[in-house]
Amino acid sequence: MWNKEETACLTGHRPAKLPWFYNEEKENCLKFKSDLETIFSGAFEYGLKNYLVGMAEGFDMIGAETLIKLRKKHKEIKVIAVVPCKGQELRWKPEQQKRYHKLLKQCDDVVILSDRYTDTCMNDRNKYMVEHSSVVIACCNGKPSGTRNTINYAKENGCKVRLINPDDYKE
């Protein structure tokens, strides 16, 4: 297991709620990724070595890729995939499925919470990550969403929250 005080989790919006949608080559997304690298480097310097990632499309996968890139510089970084259920990626586009499987192979550990999809598995994943973290790094525009619910749960559980508003990256 990992030390909660040295652990952060990531939560954030899917592509539909990000200004660049699926086009991560857009200038605003490249700026976002650069800023995210700076945020994660600061989190590492703060003492956060373990990062729980829910492995959903959008912010989760961008975050995982950024952390894996940073791991080359900071060898102590551990990326732990927290998968809500087996087959979560089966309804995604083929290129997203390929990206997901590539990322899973690069993670230091993979935790699968359920053998099958359930009505609560995504929320269960979010709670698991919050309960095993001291900090939540969230990409959220503040509107009602699963991400906002996770942020509220984190605050109720005494986690620090580092909020990134994707609307700040609108063109």
C-alpha positions as semicolon CSV with decimal commas, in nm:
position;residue;x (nm);y (nm);z (nm)
1;M;0,000;0,000;0,000
2;W;0,101;0,364;-0,007
3;N;0,129;0,633;0,259
4;K;-0,183;0,853;0,248
5;E;0,016;1,166;0,340
6;E;0,234;1,114;0,032
7;T;-0,062;1,041;-0,196
8;A;-0,277;1,257;-0,423
9;C;-0,559;1,155;-0,652
10;L;-0,677;1,304;-0,978
11;T;-1,036;1,377;-1,070
12;G;-1,161;1,572;-1,364
13;H;-1,386;1,621;-1,659
14;R;-1,428;1,402;-1,965
15;P;-1,347;1,544;-2,309
16;A;-1,699;1,684;-2,365
17;K;-1,643;1,934;-2,080
18;L;-1,289;2,031;-2,180
19;P;-1,237;2,326;-2,418
20;W;-1,039;2,114;-2,667
21;F;-1,273;1,810;-2,651
22;Y;-1,069;1,520;-2,800
23;N;-0,827;1,742;-2,993
24;E;-0,531;1,750;-2,756
25;E;-0,304;1,904;-3,021
26;K;-0,486;2,236;-2,990
27;E;-0,278;2,517;-2,845
28;N;-0,500;2,555;-2,537
29;C;-0,458;2,187;-2,448
30;L;-0,081;2,205;-2,496
31;K;-0,074;2,502;-2,257
32;F;-0,291;2,303;-2,012
33;K;-0,050;2,007;-2,028
34;S;0,248;2,235;-1,967
35;D;0,075;2,393;-1,668
36;L;-0,021;2,047;-1,540
37;E;0,344;1,940;-1,553
38;T;0,431;2,244;-1,338
39;I;0,149;2,164;-1,092
40;F;0,258;1,800;-1,060
41;S;0,622;1,901;-1,015
42;G;0,514;2,132;-0,733
43;A;0,306;1,855;-0,578
44;F;0,608;1,625;-0,590
45;E;0,826;1,890;-0,423
46;Y;0,549;1,925;-0,159
47;G;0,603;1,555;-0,079
48;L;0,339;1,382;-0,290
49;K;0,497;1,075;-0,449
50;N;0,195;0,853;-0,519
51;Y;-0,082;0,947;-0,761
52;L;-0,413;0,761;-0,788
53;V;-0,571;0,803;-1,131
54;G;-0,923;0,686;-1,223
55;M;-0,823;0,619;-1,585
56;A;-1,128;0,779;-1,746
57;E;-1,113;0,965;-2,075
58;G;-1,019;1,331;-2,057
59;F;-0,836;1,474;-1,757
60;D;-0,752;1,136;-1,603
61;M;-0,563;1,009;-1,906
62;I;-0,392;1,345;-1,966
63;G;-0,288;1,347;-1,601
64;A;-0,157;0,989;-1,613
65;E;0,050;1,065;-1,924
66;T;0,192;1,379;-1,763
67;L;0,287;1,191;-1,446
68;I;0,449;0,909;-1,644
69;K;0,651;1,170;-1,832
70;L;0,756;1,336;-1,504
71;R;0,858;0,999;-1,360
72;K;1,162;1,010;-1,589
73;K;1,282;1,315;-1,394
74;H;1,145;1,219;-1,050
75;K;1,198;0,843;-1,017
76;E;1,006;0,828;-0,687
77;I;0,674;0,912;-0,855
78;K;0,432;0,619;-0,852
79;V;0,127;0,617;-1,079
80;I;-0,151;0,390;-0,955
81;A;-0,447;0,322;-1,183
82;V;-0,774;0,287;-0,991
83;V;-1,010;0,123;-1,238
84;P;-1,380;0,127;-1,142
85;C;-1,462;-0,198;-1,324
86;K;-1,321;-0,439;-1,576
87;G;-1,405;-0,324;-1,926
88;Q;-1,467;0,042;-1,843
89;E;-1,309;0,128;-2,181
90;L;-1,519;-0,103;-2,399
91;R;-1,753;0,173;-2,525
92;W;-1,475;0,417;-2,606
93;K;-1,335;0,491;-2,951
94;P;-1,065;0,240;-3,057
95;E;-0,785;0,497;-3,035
96;Q;-0,890;0,584;-2,678
97;Q;-0,897;0,214;-2,586
98;K;-0,545;0,173;-2,724
99;R;-0,427;0,476;-2,526
100;Y;-0,590;0,340;-2,210
101;H;-0,423;-0,001;-2,239
102;K;-0,085;0,158;-2,311
103;L;-0,121;0,375;-1,999
104;L;-0,225;0,080;-1,780
105;K;0,095;-0,101;-1,878
106;Q;0,301;0,201;-1,773
107;C;0,138;0,237;-1,431
108;D;0,325;0,116;-1,123
109;D;0,014;-0,060;-0,993
110;V;-0,342;-0,125;-1,107
111;V;-0,635;-0,158;-0,865
112;I;-0,958;-0,292;-1,018
113;L;-1,252;-0,230;-0,787
114;S;-1,523;-0,440;-0,955
115;D;-1,535;-0,734;-1,197
116;R;-1,827;-0,574;-1,378
117;Y;-1,998;-0,242;-1,432
118;T;-2,248;-0,139;-1,163
119;D;-2,456;0,176;-1,115
120;T;-2,219;0,285;-0,839
121;C;-1,875;0,172;-0,961
122;M;-1,763;0,516;-1,084
123;N;-1,865;0,681;-0,757
124;D;-1,707;0,392;-0,563
125;R;-1,382;0,456;-0,751
126;N;-1,391;0,826;-0,666
127;K;-1,453;0,756;-0,297
128;Y;-1,174;0,497;-0,288
129;M;-0,927;0,746;-0,434
130;V;-1,028;1,024;-0,193
131;E;-1,013;0,791;0,109
132;H;-0,658;0,689;0,019
133;S;-0,528;1,043;-0,051
134;S;-0,444;1,358;0,140
135;V;-0,470;1,585;-0,167
136;V;-0,707;1,591;-0,463
137;I;-0,593;1,752;-0,787
138;A;-0,915;1,837;-0,970
139;C;-0,992;1,970;-1,316
140;C;-1,341;2,112;-1,272
141;N;-1,542;2,406;-1,406
142;G;-1,761;2,412;-1,092
143;K;-2,082;2,297;-1,262
144;P;-2,274;1,996;-1,127
145;S;-2,085;1,677;-1,216
146;G;-1,928;1,366;-1,073
147;T;-1,606;1,564;-1,047
148;R;-1,769;1,832;-0,836
149;N;-1,924;1,561;-0,616
150;T;-1,577;1,411;-0,567
151;I;-1,435;1,751;-0,470
152;N;-1,713;1,797;-0,213
153;Y;-1,649;1,447;-0,075
154;A;-1,277;1,526;-0,054
155;K;-1,342;1,845;0,145
156;E;-1,577;1,656;0,379
157;N;-1,298;1,404;0,437
158;G;-1,031;1,663;0,515
159;C;-0,839;1,644;0,189
160;K;-0,671;1,948;0,044
161;V;-0,799;2,032;-0,304
162;R;-0,592;2,184;-0,584
163;L;-0,847;2,309;-0,837
164;I;-0,775;2,368;-1,206
165;N;-1,058;2,531;-1,401
166;P;-1,057;2,408;-1,762
167;D;-1,260;2,716;-1,862
168;D;-0,940;2,918;-1,804
169;Y;-0,812;2,746;-2,119
170;K;-1,094;2,845;-2,353
171;E;-0,976;2,998;-2,679
